[in-house]
């Protein structure tokens, strides 16, 4: 394990600190991670824990029969083991019945509101529900995130006249959702509706949720609940959700339920503005003559059209941007207004736009950078120098761009966190921290994270910083990074930008002839060094590779587990980076954008003829996610370049870079 530089402060050498280190063997084990003198020889405490991990796994396998002599013998050896409660939990889960009621209640009371609570409480509540033990169910009930159990709780409460009125008030939050609820809720909903508590407004709210972001299959059911003269609205919602261009068929909107029809129209127009801006504009002008859209709706659409037209580089973008900006303080709108002006090369207009922006937007680092660029282009050299000099003090993409303009080394403001051993040991000794550590040793990362998240809820700001240090010392870099970010301590770059998986990353980067600092930056942005990261889209591992990409590179099907193996993932990831560099004429900015959005999409964003300054091209990337991704990766690349001791000044090269057309 690599040694970690650490500033302990004076308390490490005082008598109390030395006493704690002498008597607390478990915590000494944790701290050994920091020591450059650590060896592979196991201490008695470490050897005991190693043995207990094996016993724990074996005891888990026998938990279905907790009365057996073999199980009891194993548990006796785990009395002081942090994960003993999980063995007990598994035994109780296998034996949910009246005989174990005392044990279940005691366990739930002891571990209430912890990761150990939820699964057992759900199982216990389901058992009580099935057994119709209403009083016991209500006594044990706590919100577990289960709609089924929440409905059962209301149902049981309704049978008690003293609780009935309050119980009925809890139904709307379960009914007004964008998807169907479990069958266990049907009886509650029927009782509630018989009490005439379901209002037309609630039906409409649920219809909107289902039609916009929820399950559209729920819409036909909700249509039947609408008053007869409003049922056509459900059909309109379905039609517009399926095809936003349906709003262009004005005759389909009969102008009966005007407020509700305009809500559907705004939803469709907002989607259509980006996919078919010309049709959206034409439809808007026609609909304005028939519908009295509210002032907020008009402003919302004006801003939407302004951004959509700017993204598309539409001839009417200037008109809409000026109109929208006059009555808005939205930073994204101002950012696109500025980006459009920069793309046109109108530096005087850019300067005027920045100076007229609201104070909060004017002070934004992006606007300060473009203020300096405007001065530079307008030959106001002294003002440009002053602006860049002030901005260059920031550890940020725009701060690094400013330092590139000044041809000076970027400022990192690297300040290793200082703390005492007592502060660290206080957090390390917390039960959740001990359980998280053990789960990590057993390679059960999901269980470790559950314990870690629970720990975070109970910590002060200072204790959270100690938790971040602990996570880093365990090589649990993603949790160290996330915790530092949450607390807002951003200057400990050694822990926030770790040199993790260094041999693997450096060797693979050199093999595929890419900059190692760039490889580290991609990993830091993609997964924060979480080897088991798995996105909703299916990207996996350290470098968040899609299985299809790995299959293409390997020229064969790559197994799921392969991409969670750090070495294999990095090999495919760096190979893919080389592939993208080849596609993008060895331009790291374009290759970075391609890593996020795909190289074919990036080709669509390139200038058709003339070259464009790199900073302007990045500012006009249509996808917000990709735009921010490129800025982050380039900034991270600069940090890693300095951390790896590389002589290159990344941004000195970038400020002079021109983005040129690429013909495949």
Secondary structure, DSSP 8 states (H G I E B T S, - for coil): ------B--GGGGSHHHHHHHHH-HHHHHHHGGG-TT--S---HHHHHHHHHHHHHHHHHHTGGGTTSHHHHHHHHTTTT-TTHHHHHHHHHHHT-SGGGHHHHHHHHHHTTTSHHHHHHHHHHHHHHHHTT-HHHHHHH----S-HHHHHHHHHHHHTSHHHHHHHHHTSHHHHSSSS---GGGHHHHHHHHHTT---HHHHHHHHHHHHHTS-GGGHHHHHHHS-GGGHHHHHHHHHHHH-GGGGG-GGGS-SSSHHHHHHHHHHHHHHHHHH-HHHHHHHHHHHHTT----HHHHHHHHHHHHHHHHHTT-TTHHHHHHHHHTT---HHHHHHHHHHHHHHT-HHHHHHHHHHS-HHHHTSHHHHHHHHHHHHHTT-HHHHHHHHHHHTTSSSHHHHHHHHHHT----------B--HHHHHHHHTSHHHHHHHHHHHTT-HHHHHHHHHHHHTT--HHHHHHHHHHHHHTT-HHHHHHHHHHHT----HHHHT--TTHHHHHHHHHHTT--HHHHHHHHHHHTTT-TT-B-TT--BTTTTB-HHHHHHHHTS---GGGGGSHHHHHHHHHHHHHHHHHHTTT-HHHHHHHHHH-HHHHHHHS-SSS-EEHHHHHHT-S-HHHHHHHHHHHHHHHHHHHHTT----HHHHHTT-EE-----
